[in-house]
Amino acid sequence: MKKKIYFEYLYLVVLGILSSLSLPPYNFLFINFATFSLFFIYIFHKKKSSSRNNKFLYGWFFGFGYFLSNLYWISFSLTFDENFKFLIPFALILIPAFLAIFYGVVTYCFFLIKNKKLISNLFLFSVLFGFIEFIRGNILTGFPWNLIAYSFSNNLEVLQILSFIGTYSFNILCISLFTAPSIYILSKNRKDIFVSIFLLIIPIIFYITGSFKIKSFQSLNLVKNDYVIRVLGSKIDIDRFYENTDALKVIKELITISKPDLGTKTIFLWPEGIIPNVHQSDLHEFKFLFDEKFNKNHLLFLGININENDNRDEYYNSLSIYNHKLNLIDSYKKVNLVPFGEFLPFENFLGRIGLKSLTNNYQSFSAGKNREIIKINDNDFNLKVLPLICYEIIYSGKIFDNHNFDYIFNISEDGWFGNSIGPHQHFAHSIFRAIESGKYIIRSANNGVTAIINPTGFVEKKLPLGKSGYVDFSEKRVSNTTLFSQHGNKMFLIIILLYIFLIFSFNRIS
């Protein structure tokens, strides 16, 4: 008996591993129709049987396989410093093990809620799964990485629904869709089969309507800005954080890549934390490098650390804006920090056992209080920017408290992930945020993907992973404010209520 259950657990782990192949960069979308259907069939049969002792473990093992195979690259960030290498086995195993708890809660609740009808159980499974994913994305600091919905990253037509309902709502629909084929195996009831067919038709409807939306956007007139946004992609080694890297050399390299033209109004966007061991207060020391290459026609958006008010205990990861004289115009302090990377959760306790923050010389960054729109309004430049630093791009709904802006500027340092699937997964979030917001996303990355993404999620210009250079943005199409950017995750609540209605409705149908 024990041998049998071990094989069943292995079966669930394999289903989870195979499901992860639907995510970027693999994008084997259709594998989810098999894995999720088989997973649902398994737990549905277990729910009907008398043996329900392992109801939490069914979901946990599926989730463990899923996160083990799509988050292994996190361990790469621990290879740059000898002091952290002993944590690699823990990162490989414990992070997936922890995240799998959420999926364990799904199956536990699924078994706990009595529901006899097959279709009602499918809707129950979907709404529980989607709701727990929402909790995963918001509890404590939240970690909404690799929601099931991201398996649609290459299907822009279908993804246009994000502009109305957002990623979390779409995630619930995806789970229903991927689970729908199981009805053909589990039921001979015509009503059940009809519902499953309808679920499978939904993405076709989304595809058709999304195609019209994309064509409508493409038919809009191009508007030419009176300035160019030059977006840098660089390949400066992450070792600069740990070695005595020459800041002067790095700045010279960035200026060379930028190729400033004195006669062209240009906004330069440089990646996150790109200059080693230089804080905002120290940057003026390098003014002589800018005097020759930059003039009043130029603005520089730069990822740099801030120690405010000369308080060395308070550091901020920031996106700061400078004029050609390196005078500070404005600055945004990162609000959503990376756990263990930029700050140590429960630092008073974990610090005592020797754990430290991975970056910032082992010291935790401080979190900014608000994500304010950066407003540039002078004689030469007039624009409003929503700033997102690296990790902040993964949050759906949270970033749209104020939707009155022109662009999203996203700067990132992806060198921590190495040459892995991590940067590709990270970039996919940008596509989702562009569609949700209905705005252009201008993304500058070191050791990552630098790109211009339009409001339909289409990548207009792109620098491949690991390439140095720049892309220019000077023409745009102006789209309307999206429903989701106005209401955020209130749309998710509506979908939840709809599913609850469906559960009760189908449960009453004989």
matplotlib code that plots the C-alpha trace (Angstrom):
import matplotlib.pyplot as plt

x = [0.0, 2.8, 4.6, 1.5, 1.0, 4.7, 4.2, 1.1, 3.1, 5.7, 3.0, 1.8, 5.3, 5.8, 2.5, 3.7, 7.1, 5.4, 3.0, 6.0, 7.0, 4.0, 5.8, 8.3, 10.7, 9.3, 5.6, 4.3, 0.8, -1.2, 0.6, -1.6, -4.7, -3.2, -1.6, -4.4, -7.0, -5.1, -4.5, -8.2, -9.3, -6.9, -8.2, -11.8, -11.6, -9.9, -12.6, -15.3, -13.4, -13.3, -9.6, -9.0, -6.1, -3.6, -5.8, -3.2, -0.3, -2.0, -1.7, 1.6, 3.4, 1.9, 3.0, 6.5, 7.1, 5.8, 8.0, 11.0, 11.3, 10.5, 12.3, 15.6, 17.4, 16.9, 19.9, 22.1, 22.0, 23.9, 26.9, 28.4, 29.5, 31.2, 29.4, 26.1, 26.9, 26.0, 22.4, 22.1, 20.5, 18.1, 17.1, 16.6, 14.4, 12.9, 11.5, 9.5, 8.5, 7.2, 5.4, 3.8, 2.0, -0.4, -1.3, -1.7, -4.2, -6.1, -6.6, -7.3, -10.1, -11.4, -11.8, -13.2, -16.1, -18.7, -19.9, -21.3, -21.8, -18.9, -19.2, -19.6, -16.4, -14.6, -15.7, -14.9, -11.4, -10.8, -11.9, -10.0, -6.9, -7.2, -8.0, -5.0, -2.8, -4.1, -3.2, 0.3, 0.7, -0.3, 0.4, 3.4, 5.4, 3.7, 5.3, 3.0, 5.7, 4.6, 0.9, -0.7, -1.9, 1.7, 1.5, -0.4, 2.6, 2.9, -0.8, -1.3, -4.8, -6.1, -4.3, -6.1, -8.8, -6.3, -7.2, -10.6, -10.2, -6.5, -4.2, -5.7, -9.1, -7.7, -5.8, -9.0, -10.4, -7.1, -7.5, -11.1, -10.0, -7.1, -9.3, -12.2, -11.0, -11.4, -15.1, -15.0, -13.4, -15.4, -18.9, -21.4, -23.9, -24.6, -25.0, -21.6, -20.0, -21.8, -20.3, -16.8, -17.2, -18.2, -15.2, -13.0, -14.7, -13.9, -10.3, -11.5, -13.9, -11.0, -8.8, -11.3, -12.1, -8.4, -7.5, -9.9, -8.5, -4.9, -5.9, -7.8, -4.7, -2.5, -4.8, -4.3, -2.1, 1.4, 2.3, 5.9, 7.4, 9.7, 12.3, 13.8, 13.8, 17.0, 16.8, 20.1, 20.7, 24.1, 26.1, 28.1, 29.1, 27.2, 30.6, 30.8, 28.9, 31.5, 34.8, 36.5, 35.1, 36.1, 33.0, 34.8, 35.2, 31.5, 30.3, 32.5, 31.1, 27.5, 28.2, 29.8, 26.8, 24.4, 26.0, 24.5, 23.8, 24.1, 21.6, 18.8, 16.5, 17.0, 15.9, 18.4, 17.2, 19.9, 19.4, 19.0, 21.9, 24.3, 27.2, 29.1, 29.6, 28.4, 25.5, 23.4, 25.3, 28.6, 27.5, 28.5, 32.2, 31.8, 30.3, 33.4, 32.5, 29.2, 30.2, 31.6, 29.0, 25.8, 24.0, 20.6, 18.9, 19.4, 17.9, 19.2, 17.0, 19.4, 19.1, 21.2, 21.3, 20.4, 21.5, 19.1, 20.1, 23.5, 21.9, 24.0, 21.5, 18.8, 19.5, 17.1, 17.1, 16.0, 15.3, 16.6, 16.4, 19.3, 19.9, 23.0, 24.8, 24.0, 21.7, 19.0, 15.5, 13.4, 13.8, 11.6, 12.5, 11.6, 8.5, 8.4, 11.7, 12.9, 12.8, 16.3, 17.8, 17.2, 15.9, 15.9, 12.4, 12.3, 15.8, 16.0, 15.6, 17.2, 20.2, 21.1, 21.6, 23.9, 21.6, 22.1, 20.6, 22.2, 22.7, 23.7, 26.8, 24.6, 22.5, 18.8, 17.4, 14.7, 11.4, 10.0, 6.6, 4.7, 4.9, 4.4, 4.1, 7.3, 6.3, 8.8, 7.6, 10.0, 10.7, 12.4, 10.5, 6.9, 6.0, 4.6, 6.2, 5.2, 8.5, 8.9, 12.2, 13.0, 10.8, 7.9, 6.8, 5.4, 2.6, -0.8, -3.3, -1.1, 0.7, -2.4, -3.4, -2.9, -3.4, -2.7, 0.7, 2.3, 4.7, 5.9, 9.7, 11.0, 14.7, 16.2, 19.3, 18.8, 22.4, 21.5, 19.6, 22.5, 21.9, 18.7, 15.0, 14.6, 15.1, 12.6, 10.0, 10.7, 10.3, 6.9, 5.5, 6.2, 3.9, 1.0, 1.5, 1.5, -1.9, -3.4, -2.3, -2.9, 0.5, 3.9, 6.5, 10.0, 12.3, 16.1, 17.9, 21.5, 22.0, 18.4, 15.9, 15.7, 12.6, 9.8, 6.4, 3.3, -0.2, -1.2, 1.8, 3.6, 7.3, 8.1, 11.9, 14.1, 17.7, 18.2, 19.3, 23.0, 23.5, 24.8, 23.3, 20.2, 16.7, 15.1, 11.5, 10.2, 6.8, 3.7, 0.0, -2.2, -4.6, -7.6, -7.3, -8.2, -11.0, -8.5, -6.2, -9.2, -10.5, -7.6, -8.4, -12.0, -12.5, -11.1, -13.8, -16.5, -15.0, -14.9, -18.6, -19.4, -17.8, -19.5, -22.8, -21.9, -20.9, -24.3, -26.2, -24.8, -25.0, -28.7, -29.1, -29.8]
y = [0.0, 2.4, 1.6, 2.4, 5.8, 6.7, 6.0, 8.2, 11.0, 10.6, 10.7, 14.1, 15.5, 14.5, 16.2, 19.4, 19.2, 18.7, 21.7, 24.0, 23.3, 25.5, 28.6, 30.8, 30.2, 26.8, 27.8, 24.3, 25.6, 22.5, 20.3, 21.9, 20.3, 16.9, 17.7, 19.6, 17.2, 14.3, 16.1, 16.9, 13.3, 12.0, 14.2, 13.9, 10.1, 10.4, 12.8, 10.2, 7.4, 6.8, 7.4, 11.1, 11.1, 12.7, 15.5, 18.2, 16.2, 15.6, 19.3, 19.7, 17.1, 18.6, 22.1, 20.8, 19.4, 22.6, 25.0, 22.7, 22.7, 26.4, 28.1, 26.2, 29.3, 31.2, 29.2, 30.8, 34.1, 32.2, 31.3, 34.7, 34.9, 32.0, 33.0, 32.0, 28.8, 26.6, 27.8, 26.4, 23.0, 24.9, 27.3, 24.4, 22.4, 24.6, 27.4, 24.9, 23.1, 26.3, 27.5, 24.0, 24.6, 26.9, 24.1, 21.8, 24.2, 24.0, 20.2, 20.3, 22.8, 20.9, 17.8, 19.7, 21.3, 18.7, 18.9, 15.9, 17.3, 17.0, 20.4, 22.1, 20.4, 21.7, 25.2, 24.7, 23.5, 26.4, 29.1, 27.6, 27.3, 30.9, 32.4, 30.7, 31.9, 35.4, 34.9, 33.7, 36.9, 39.2, 37.6, 39.1, 40.6, 38.4, 36.2, 36.0, 34.4, 31.8, 31.9, 29.3, 32.2, 32.9, 29.8, 32.1, 34.5, 33.8, 34.2, 38.0, 37.7, 35.7, 37.9, 41.1, 40.0, 41.2, 44.8, 44.1, 41.5, 41.3, 38.4, 36.9, 36.6, 35.2, 32.7, 31.2, 30.9, 29.2, 26.6, 25.9, 25.7, 23.3, 21.1, 21.0, 17.9, 15.8, 16.0, 13.8, 11.0, 11.5, 12.1, 10.8, 13.5, 15.6, 18.8, 18.3, 17.7, 20.8, 22.9, 21.6, 22.3, 25.9, 26.3, 25.1, 27.7, 30.6, 31.1, 31.0, 33.9, 35.7, 35.1, 36.6, 39.6, 40.1, 40.0, 42.9, 44.8, 44.4, 45.4, 48.4, 49.5, 49.0, 51.2, 54.2, 57.0, 57.1, 60.2, 61.3, 62.6, 65.6, 63.6, 60.1, 57.6, 55.6, 52.4, 50.8, 47.1, 46.1, 43.1, 44.2, 41.3, 40.9, 40.4, 44.1, 43.9, 41.7, 42.8, 46.1, 47.0, 50.4, 52.6, 55.0, 52.2, 51.2, 54.7, 55.2, 51.9, 53.0, 56.4, 54.7, 52.4, 55.4, 57.3, 60.7, 63.1, 66.7, 67.9, 65.4, 65.7, 62.4, 60.6, 57.9, 55.0, 53.0, 49.7, 49.0, 49.5, 49.6, 51.6, 49.6, 51.1, 54.5, 56.2, 59.1, 61.5, 60.5, 60.7, 64.3, 63.2, 61.8, 65.0, 65.5, 62.4, 63.9, 67.5, 66.6, 64.1, 65.5, 68.9, 70.5, 68.2, 65.2, 63.6, 60.5, 58.0, 55.8, 53.0, 53.9, 53.5, 56.3, 56.8, 59.5, 62.3, 60.8, 58.0, 55.0, 52.7, 53.6, 52.6, 52.7, 51.1, 54.0, 55.2, 58.7, 61.4, 63.8, 66.6, 67.0, 68.6, 65.6, 67.7, 65.5, 66.3, 63.6, 60.1, 57.1, 54.7, 51.0, 50.0, 46.2, 44.7, 41.2, 38.9, 37.7, 39.5, 43.1, 42.6, 39.9, 39.0, 38.6, 40.1, 40.3, 36.6, 35.3, 37.6, 35.9, 32.6, 34.1, 34.9, 38.1, 40.0, 38.9, 42.4, 45.9, 44.5, 42.1, 45.0, 45.2, 48.0, 50.2, 50.1, 53.3, 54.4, 55.3, 54.7, 58.2, 59.1, 60.9, 64.1, 65.8, 69.2, 71.8, 73.6, 70.6, 67.6, 66.9, 63.4, 61.3, 58.0, 55.1, 53.7, 50.0, 48.6, 45.0, 42.7, 45.2, 44.4, 41.0, 42.5, 42.7, 45.3, 46.8, 49.2, 50.9, 53.1, 56.0, 55.3, 58.9, 58.4, 58.1, 55.2, 52.5, 52.6, 49.3, 48.9, 45.6, 43.7, 40.1, 39.0, 37.2, 34.6, 33.7, 32.2, 30.4, 30.5, 33.2, 36.3, 35.0, 34.4, 37.9, 39.5, 37.8, 39.7, 42.9, 41.8, 41.1, 44.5, 46.3, 44.9, 45.4, 49.1, 49.9, 51.7, 51.3, 49.6, 50.8, 48.2, 48.6, 45.5, 44.6, 40.9, 40.7, 41.5, 45.2, 46.1, 48.4, 46.7, 48.4, 48.4, 45.2, 43.3, 43.3, 43.7, 46.4, 46.5, 44.2, 43.5, 39.8, 38.4, 39.1, 41.8, 45.3, 48.1, 50.3, 50.6, 53.9, 54.9, 58.0, 57.1, 55.8, 55.0, 56.4, 53.9, 54.4, 53.7, 50.1, 48.9, 46.9, 49.9, 51.9, 49.2, 46.9, 43.6, 44.6, 42.7, 39.6, 39.8, 39.9, 36.7, 35.0, 35.8, 34.5, 31.2, 30.9, 31.5, 28.8, 26.3, 26.6, 26.7, 23.6, 21.8, 22.2, 21.0, 17.3]
z = [0.0, 0.9, -2.3, -4.3, -2.6, -3.3, -7.0, -6.9, -5.3, -8.0, -10.6, -9.2, -9.2, -12.8, -13.8, -12.1, -13.9, -17.2, -16.5, -16.1, -19.7, -20.7, -19.3, -21.0, -22.7, -23.7, -24.2, -24.7, -23.9, -24.9, -22.3, -19.6, -21.2, -20.3, -17.0, -15.4, -16.7, -15.3, -12.0, -11.7, -12.6, -9.9, -7.1, -8.2, -7.9, -4.5, -3.4, -4.3, -2.5, 1.2, 1.5, 2.0, 4.5, 2.1, 0.7, 1.4, 0.0, -3.4, -4.2, -2.5, -4.6, -7.8, -6.7, -5.7, -9.1, -10.8, -8.8, -8.6, -12.4, -13.1, -10.2, -10.0, -11.5, -8.2, -6.9, -9.6, -7.5, -4.7, -6.9, -7.0, -3.4, -1.5, 1.6, 0.1, -1.8, 1.1, 0.7, -2.9, -1.9, 0.4, -2.4, -4.8, -2.4, 0.2, -2.0, -4.1, -1.0, 0.6, -2.5, -2.9, 0.3, -1.5, -3.9, -1.0, 0.5, -2.8, -2.7, 1.1, 0.6, -2.5, -0.4, 2.5, 0.6, -0.2, -3.7, -5.7, -9.2, -11.6, -13.3, -9.9, -8.7, -11.8, -11.1, -7.4, -8.2, -10.6, -8.2, -5.2, -7.3, -8.7, -5.3, -3.6, -6.5, -5.7, -2.0, -3.1, -5.0, -2.2, 1.2, 3.1, 0.2, -2.3, -5.0, -8.1, -10.3, -12.9, -12.5, -14.7, -16.9, -18.1, -20.3, -22.7, -23.0, -26.8, -27.5, -27.7, -29.3, -26.3, -23.8, -24.9, -22.3, -19.7, -20.4, -19.1, -16.3, -15.4, -14.9, -11.7, -13.3, -16.5, -14.3, -13.0, -16.6, -17.7, -14.9, -16.0, -19.6, -19.0, -16.8, -19.2, -21.2, -18.1, -18.4, -21.5, -19.4, -16.2, -17.5, -20.1, -19.1, -22.2, -20.1, -18.6, -22.0, -23.3, -20.5, -21.2, -24.9, -24.0, -21.8, -24.7, -27.0, -24.7, -25.8, -29.4, -28.6, -26.8, -29.9, -32.3, -30.2, -29.3, -33.0, -33.7, -30.7, -32.0, -35.6, -34.2, -32.3, -35.4, -37.4, -35.1, -36.4, -35.2, -33.1, -33.3, -30.0, -30.2, -28.3, -28.5, -25.6, -25.9, -23.9, -23.0, -22.7, -21.3, -20.3, -17.3, -15.0, -11.8, -10.1, -9.9, -6.6, -5.0, -6.7, -6.7, -10.1, -11.5, -11.5, -14.0, -16.5, -16.2, -16.7, -19.8, -21.2, -20.6, -22.3, -25.2, -25.6, -25.3, -28.3, -27.3, -30.1, -29.0, -31.6, -30.6, -27.6, -25.9, -22.7, -21.8, -19.7, -18.0, -16.1, -12.4, -10.0, -12.9, -11.5, -8.8, -5.4, -6.3, -4.5, -5.7, -3.5, -5.1, -8.8, -9.2, -9.0, -12.5, -14.0, -16.1, -18.1, -19.1, -19.8, -23.3, -24.4, -23.0, -23.1, -22.3, -24.9, -22.7, -19.6, -17.8, -16.0, -14.0, -11.5, -8.5, -4.7, -2.3, 1.2, 2.2, 4.6, 5.0, 7.0, 6.2, 7.8, 5.2, 1.7, -1.2, -4.6, -6.8, -10.3, -10.4, -13.1, -13.9, -16.3, -18.4, -15.4, -13.3, -11.1, -9.6, -10.9, -9.3, -7.7, -7.1, -4.3, -4.9, -3.0, -3.5, -2.5, -3.3, -0.2, 0.8, -2.2, -1.3, 2.3, 4.9, 6.1, 9.9, 10.0, 13.8, 14.0, 10.8, 11.2, 14.4, 12.6, 10.1, 7.2, 5.2, 2.4, -0.9, -2.3, -0.9, 0.8, 2.9, 4.2, 3.7, 1.5, 2.9, 1.1, -0.5, 0.9, -2.3, -6.0, -7.3, -11.0, -12.1, -13.8, -16.1, -17.2, -18.5, -21.7, -23.3, -22.0, -21.0, -19.9, -17.0, -16.1, -13.9, -12.5, -11.9, -10.7, -11.7, -9.5, -9.3, -12.8, -11.6, -9.6, -11.3, -10.0, -7.3, -9.7, -11.0, -8.2, -10.5, -14.2, -15.4, -17.0, -20.5, -20.1, -17.8, -17.3, -16.1, -15.2, -14.2, -13.3, -14.5, -14.1, -10.9, -12.9, -15.2, -18.6, -17.5, -18.1, -15.3, -17.5, -20.0, -17.3, -15.9, -19.3, -19.9, -17.0, -18.9, -21.7, -19.3, -17.6, -20.9, -21.9, -18.5, -18.4, -22.1, -22.0, -23.6, -21.4, -21.9, -20.4, -19.8, -18.5, -17.7, -18.6, -19.5, -22.3, -23.2, -25.2, -26.3, -25.7, -27.0, -25.3, -27.0, -25.7, -29.0, -28.7, -31.2, -30.6, -28.6, -27.7, -27.2, -23.8, -23.2, -25.9, -25.3, -27.3, -27.4, -28.9, -29.7, -29.2, -30.8, -32.3, -30.5, -30.9, -28.1, -26.7, -24.3, -20.6, -20.0, -17.7, -15.6, -15.0, -13.7, -11.4, -10.8, -9.0, -8.3, -11.5, -9.8, -7.1, -9.9, -11.4, -8.0, -7.4, -10.9, -10.1, -6.8, -8.6, -11.1, -8.4, -6.7, -9.9, -11.4, -8.1, -8.2, -11.8, -11.9]

ax = plt.figure().add_subplot(projection="3d")
ax.plot(x, y, z, "-o")
ax.set_aspect("equal")
plt.show()
